[in-house]
């Protein structure tokens, strides 16, 4: 069975990275019923890292690209958890945090990078509630951190013989 979301990513010139290893004492994802609760993802893909305060060390555009990177690594986590991104029913909620200078107020613009990509990939299923906040600091000095809540198809029901 083809994975239409992977095909959509390829048509956009995008691909999923390897599932990131957690950087502390947590797991990438917890399933409760038909919801996946994804831990905060960071804009790190191999050697590429987007670190520093916005806009002093990192431009708004670079931080926005970091938000897009995070969505791709979170999608890798989802695919690993459920087998296919086609099983995503709805992106329910997104929380985005920006490592920002005290006088920076453009957090929504940066988190738009993540929100817009989710809608581009999933269409109506990608529309979600959202929080966009500034933070004095983030883990590993990254510019952005994002977590998600995602509704997925129910697990198959096992029948007794």
C-alpha positions as protocol buffer text, in pm:
chain_id: "A"
residue {
  index: 1
  type: UNK
  ca { x: 0 y: 0 z: 0 }
}
residue {
  index: 2
  type: UNK
  ca { x: 156 y: 333 z: -103 }
}
residue {
  index: 3
  type: UNK
  ca { x: 221 y: 600 z: 159 }
}
residue {
  index: 4
  type: UNK
  ca { x: 58 y: 903 z: -2 }
}
residue {
  index: 5
  type: UNK
  ca { x: 200 y: 1145 z: 256 }
}
residue {
  index: 6
  type: UNK
  ca { x: 555 y: 1026 z: 178 }
}
residue {
  index: 7
  type: UNK
  ca { x: 476 y: 1079 z: -189 }
}
residue {
  index: 8
  type: UNK
  ca { x: 349 y: 1430 z: -107 }
}
residue {
  index: 9
  type: UNK
  ca { x: 673 y: 1504 z: 80 }
}
residue {
  index: 10
  type: UNK
  ca { x: 878 y: 1384 z: -218 }
}
residue {
  index: 11
  type: UNK
  ca { x: 675 y: 1607 z: -452 }
}
residue {
  index: 12
  type: UNK
  ca { x: 769 y: 1901 z: -228 }
}
residue {
  index: 13
  type: UNK
  ca { x: 1138 y: 1803 z: -244 }
}
residue {
  index: 14
  type: UNK
  ca { x: 1132 y: 1691 z: 120 }
}
residue {
  index: 15
  type: UNK
  ca { x: 1217 y: 1367 z: 295 }
}
residue {
  index: 16
  type: UNK
  ca { x: 1206 y: 1240 z: 650 }
}
residue {
  index: 17
  type: UNK
  ca { x: 1528 y: 1230 z: 852 }
}
residue {
  index: 18
  type: UNK
  ca { x: 1621 y: 942 z: 1078 }
}
residue {
  index: 19
  type: UNK
  ca { x: 1418 y: 932 z: 1398 }
}
residue {
  index: 20
  type: UNK
  ca { x: 1606 y: 1156 z: 1642 }
}
residue {
  index: 21
  type: UNK
  ca { x: 1742 y: 1015 z: 1965 }
}
residue {
  index: 22
  type: UNK
  ca { x: 1603 y: 1192 z: 2275 }
}
residue {
  index: 23
  type: UNK
  ca { x: 1862 y: 1422 z: 2434 }
}
residue {
  index: 24
  type: UNK
  ca { x: 1748 y: 1361 z: 2794 }
}
residue {
  index: 25
  type: UNK
  ca { x: 1530 y: 1133 z: 3009 }
}
residue {
  index: 26
  type: UNK
  ca { x: 1212 y: 1110 z: 2796 }
}
residue {
  index: 27
  type: UNK
  ca { x: 1068 y: 927 z: 2497 }
}
residue {
  index: 28
  type: UNK
  ca { x: 986 y: 1082 z: 2160 }
}
residue {
  index: 29
  type: UNK
  ca { x: 622 y: 983 z: 2164 }
}
residue {
  index: 30
  type: UNK
  ca { x: 352 y: 838 z: 2389 }
}
residue {
  index: 31
  type: UNK
  ca { x: 28 y: 696 z: 2255 }
}
residue {
  index: 32
  type: UNK
  ca { x: -291 y: 722 z: 2462 }
}
residue {
  index: 33
  type: UNK
  ca { x: -593 y: 583 z: 2278 }
}
residue {
  index: 34
  type: UNK
  ca { x: -597 y: 746 z: 1936 }
}
residue {
  index: 35
  type: UNK
  ca { x: -373 y: 1037 z: 2037 }
}
residue {
  index: 36
  type: UNK
  ca { x: 3 y: 1065 z: 2001 }
}
residue {
  index: 37
  type: UNK
  ca { x: 175 y: 1310 z: 2235 }
}
residue {
  index: 38
  type: UNK
  ca { x: 509 y: 1406 z: 2081 }
}
residue {
  index: 39
  type: UNK
  ca { x: 789 y: 1547 z: 2291 }
}
residue {
  index: 40
  type: UNK
  ca { x: 950 y: 1873 z: 2191 }
}
residue {
  index: 41
  type: UNK
  ca { x: 1156 y: 1844 z: 1874 }
}
residue {
  index: 42
  type: UNK
  ca { x: 1466 y: 2048 z: 1809 }
}
residue {
  index: 43
  type: UNK
  ca { x: 1603 y: 2191 z: 1481 }
}
residue {
  index: 44
  type: UNK
  ca { x: 1887 y: 1940 z: 1461 }
}
residue {
  index: 45
  type: UNK
  ca { x: 1943 y: 1708 z: 1165 }
}
residue {
  index: 46
  type: UNK
  ca { x: 2282 y: 1541 z: 1170 }
}
residue {
  index: 47
  type: UNK
  ca { x: 2544 y: 1814 z: 1159 }
}
residue {
  index: 48
  type: UNK
  ca { x: 2289 y: 2087 z: 1078 }
}
residue {
  index: 49
  type: UNK
  ca { x: 2172 y: 2273 z: 1387 }
}
residue {
  index: 50
  type: UNK
  ca { x: 1994 y: 2604 z: 1425 }
}
residue {
  index: 51
  type: UNK
  ca { x: 2110 y: 2751 z: 1753 }
}
residue {
  index: 52
  type: UNK
  ca { x: 2103 y: 3090 z: 1918 }
}
residue {
  index: 53
  type: UNK
  ca { x: 1865 y: 3370 z: 2007 }
}
residue {
  index: 54
  type: UNK
  ca { x: 1622 y: 3518 z: 1756 }
}
residue {
  index: 55
  type: UNK
  ca { x: 1682 y: 3772 z: 1604 }
}
residue {
  index: 56
  type: UNK
  ca { x: 2025 y: 3849 z: 1755 }
}
residue {
  index: 57
  type: UNK
  ca { x: 2205 y: 3526 z: 1654 }
}
residue {
  index: 58
  type: UNK
  ca { x: 1952 y: 3370 z: 1417 }
}
residue {
  index: 59
  type: UNK
  ca { x: 1738 y: 3549 z: 1159 }
}
residue {
  index: 60
  type: UNK
  ca { x: 1361 y: 3512 z: 1161 }
}
residue {
  index: 61
  type: UNK
  ca { x: 1379 y: 3327 z: 825 }
}
residue {
  index: 62
  type: UNK
  ca { x: 1642 y: 3083 z: 953 }
}
residue {
  index: 63
  type: UNK
  ca { x: 1440 y: 3017 z: 1269 }
}
residue {
  index: 64
  type: UNK
  ca { x: 1129 y: 2963 z: 1053 }
}
residue {
  index: 65
  type: UNK
  ca { x: 1327 y: 2707 z: 851 }
}
residue {
  index: 66
  type: UNK
  ca { x: 1422 y: 2545 z: 1183 }
}
residue {
  index: 67
  type: UNK
  ca { x: 1051 y: 2510 z: 1263 }
}
residue {
  index: 68
  type: UNK
  ca { x: 1006 y: 2328 z: 930 }
}
residue {
  index: 69
  type: UNK
  ca { x: 1302 y: 2100 z: 1012 }
}
residue {
  index: 70
  type: UNK
  ca { x: 1137 y: 2011 z: 1340 }
}
residue {
  index: 71
  type: UNK
  ca { x: 813 y: 1913 z: 1167 }
}
residue {
  index: 72
  type: UNK
  ca { x: 1002 y: 1671 z: 944 }
}
residue {
  index: 73
  type: UNK
  ca { x: 1173 y: 1510 z: 1243 }
}
residue {
  index: 74
  type: UNK
  ca { x: 841 y: 1491 z: 1431 }
}
residue {
  index: 75
  type: UNK
  ca { x: 682 y: 1326 z: 1125 }
}
residue {
  index: 76
  type: UNK
  ca { x: 964 y: 1069 z: 1132 }
}
residue {
  index: 77
  type: UNK
  ca { x: 870 y: 996 z: 1495 }
}
residue {
  index: 78
  type: UNK
  ca { x: 501 y: 960 z: 1402 }
}
residue {
  index: 79
  type: UNK
  ca { x: 579 y: 726 z: 1114 }
}
residue {
  index: 80
  type: UNK
  ca { x: 800 y: 518 z: 1342 }
}
residue {
  index: 81
  type: UNK
  ca { x: 517 y: 496 z: 1598 }
}
residue {
  index: 82
  type: UNK
  ca { x: 229 y: 405 z: 1364 }
}
residue {
  index: 83
  type: UNK
  ca { x: 390 y: 272 z: 1047 }
}
residue {
  index: 84
  type: UNK
  ca { x: 246 y: 519 z: 793 }
}
residue {
  index: 85
  type: UNK
  ca { x: 172 y: 890 z: 791 }
}
residue {
  index: 86
  type: UNK
  ca { x: -148 y: 806 z: 604 }
}
residue {
  index: 87
  type: UNK
  ca { x: -285 y: 693 z: 943 }
}
residue {
  index: 88
  type: UNK
  ca { x: -278 y: 1052 z: 1071 }
}
residue {
  index: 89
  type: UNK
  ca { x: -638 y: 1168 z: 1108 }
}
residue {
  index: 90
  type: UNK
  ca { x: -571 y: 1519 z: 1243 }
}
residue {
  index: 91
  type: UNK
  ca { x: -290 y: 1737 z: 1371 }
}
residue {
  index: 92
  type: UNK
  ca { x: -468 y: 1846 z: 1688 }
}
residue {
  index: 93
  type: UNK
  ca { x: -232 y: 2090 z: 1861 }
}
residue {
  index: 94
  type: UNK
  ca { x: 110 y: 2244 z: 1818 }
}
residue {
  index: 95
  type: UNK
  ca { x: 311 y: 2427 z: 2083 }
}
residue {
  index: 96
  type: UNK
  ca { x: 608 y: 2628 z: 1963 }
}
residue {
  index: 97
  type: UNK
  ca { x: 880 y: 2792 z: 2169 }
}
residue {
  index: 98
  type: UNK
  ca { x: 1127 y: 3048 z: 2035 }
}
residue {
  index: 99
  type: UNK
  ca { x: 1461 y: 3124 z: 2201 }
}
residue {
  index: 100
  type: UNK
  ca { x: 1420 y: 3498 z: 2173 }
}
residue {
  index: 101
  type: UNK
  ca { x: 1571 y: 3825 z: 2272 }
}
residue {
  index: 102
  type: UNK
  ca { x: 1364 y: 4009 z: 2537 }
}
residue {
  index: 103
  type: UNK
  ca { x: 1243 y: 4270 z: 2285 }
}
residue {
  index: 104
  type: UNK
  ca { x: 1144 y: 4023 z: 2010 }
}
residue {
  index: 105
  type: UNK
  ca { x: 772 y: 3964 z: 1958 }
}
residue {
  index: 106
  type: UNK
  ca { x: 759 y: 3779 z: 1625 }
}
residue {
  index: 107
  type: UNK
  ca { x: 716 y: 3429 z: 1768 }
}
residue {
  index: 108
  type: UNK
  ca { x: 401 y: 3352 z: 1563 }
}
residue {
  index: 109
  type: UNK
  ca { x: 584 y: 3431 z: 1238 }
}
residue {
  index: 110
  type: UNK
  ca { x: 851 y: 3171 z: 1319 }
}
residue {
  index: 111
  type: UNK
  ca { x: 606 y: 2902 z: 1428 }
}
residue {
  index: 112
  type: UNK
  ca { x: 412 y: 2969 z: 1106 }
}
residue {
  index: 113
  type: UNK
  ca { x: 691 y: 2775 z: 934 }
}
residue {
  index: 114
  type: UNK
  ca { x: 570 y: 2461 z: 1112 }
}
residue {
  index: 115
  type: UNK
  ca { x: 198 y: 2533 z: 1080 }
}
residue {
  index: 116
  type: UNK
  ca { x: 214 y: 2616 z: 711 }
}
residue {
  index: 117
  type: UNK
  ca { x: 415 y: 2301 z: 633 }
}
residue {
  index: 118
  type: UNK
  ca { x: 166 y: 2080 z: 817 }
}
residue {
  index: 119
  type: UNK
  ca { x: -122 y: 2224 z: 613 }
}
residue {
  index: 120
  type: UNK
  ca { x: 80 y: 2190 z: 291 }
}
residue {
  index: 121
  type: UNK
  ca { x: 143 y: 1822 z: 368 }
}
residue {
  index: 122
  type: UNK
  ca { x: -189 y: 1714 z: 523 }
}
residue {
  index: 123
  type: UNK
  ca { x: -439 y: 1970 z: 388 }
}
residue {
  index: 124
  type: UNK
  ca { x: -741 y: 2012 z: 618 }
}
residue {
  index: 125
  type: UNK
  ca { x: -606 y: 1738 z: 847 }
}
residue {
  index: 126
  type: UNK
  ca { x: -302 y: 1960 z: 910 }
}
residue {
  index: 127
  type: UNK
  ca { x: -499 y: 2251 z: 1058 }
}
residue {
  index: 128
  type: UNK
  ca { x: -448 y: 2267 z: 1434 }
}
residue {
  index: 129
  type: UNK
  ca { x: -476 y: 2474 z: 1749 }
}
residue {
  index: 130
  type: UNK
  ca { x: -152 y: 2644 z: 1844 }
}
residue {
  index: 131
  type: UNK
  ca { x: 57 y: 2821 z: 2102 }
}
residue {
  index: 132
  type: UNK
  ca { x: 362 y: 3033 z: 2007 }
}
residue {
  index: 133
  type: UNK
  ca { x: 575 y: 3155 z: 2296 }
}
residue {
  index: 134
  type: UNK
  ca { x: 908 y: 3322 z: 2356 }
}
residue {
  index: 135
  type: UNK
  ca { x: 1157 y: 3165 z: 2596 }
}
residue {
  index: 136
  type: UNK
  ca { x: 1465 y: 3300 z: 2769 }
}
residue {
  index: 137
  type: UNK
  ca { x: 1654 y: 2983 z: 2672 }
}
residue {
  index: 138
  type: UNK
  ca { x: 1588 y: 2642 z: 2516 }
}
residue {
  index: 139
  type: UNK
  ca { x: 1769 y: 2306 z: 2544 }
}
residue {
  index: 140
  type: UNK
  ca { x: 2110 y: 2298 z: 2371 }
}
residue {
  index: 141
  type: UNK
  ca { x: 2061 y: 2670 z: 2291 }
}
residue {
  index: 142
  type: UNK
  ca { x: 1840 y: 2582 z: 1990 }
}
residue {
  index: 143
  type: UNK
  ca { x: 1642 y: 2861 z: 1828 }
}
residue {
  index: 144
  type: UNK
  ca { x: 1308 y: 2676 z: 1825 }
}
residue {
  index: 145
  type: UNK
  ca { x: 1135 y: 2381 z: 1995 }
}
residue {
  index: 146
  type: UNK
  ca { x: 799 y: 2232 z: 1891 }
}
residue {
  index: 147
  type: UNK
  ca { x: 574 y: 1961 z: 2032 }
}
residue {
  index: 148
  type: UNK
  ca { x: 259 y: 1811 z: 1883 }
}
residue {
  index: 149
  type: UNK
  ca { x: -59 y: 1625 z: 1968 }
}
residue {
  index: 150
  type: UNK
  ca { x: -180 y: 1412 z: 1677 }
}
residue {
  index: 151
  type: UNK
  ca { x: -494 y: 1202 z: 1633 }
}
residue {
  index: 152
  type: UNK
  ca { x: -430 y: 875 z: 1452 }
}
residue {
  index: 153
  type: UNK
  ca { x: -638 y: 583 z: 1330 }
}
residue {
  index: 154
  type: UNK
  ca { x: -745 y: 340 z: 1601 }
}
residue {
  index: 155
  type: UNK
  ca { x: -543 y: 27 z: 1662 }
}
residue {
  index: 156
  type: UNK
  ca { x: -696 y: -280 z: 1499 }
}
residue {
  index: 157
  type: UNK
  ca { x: -928 y: -473 z: 1728 }
}
residue {
  index: 158
  type: UNK
  ca { x: -814 y: -829 z: 1790 }
}
residue {
  index: 159
  type: UNK
  ca { x: -1090 y: -1085 z: 1768 }
}
residue {
  index: 160
  type: UNK
  ca { x: -1092 y: -1412 z: 1956 }
}
residue {
  index: 161
  type: UNK
  ca { x: -1098 y: -1733 z: 1753 }
}
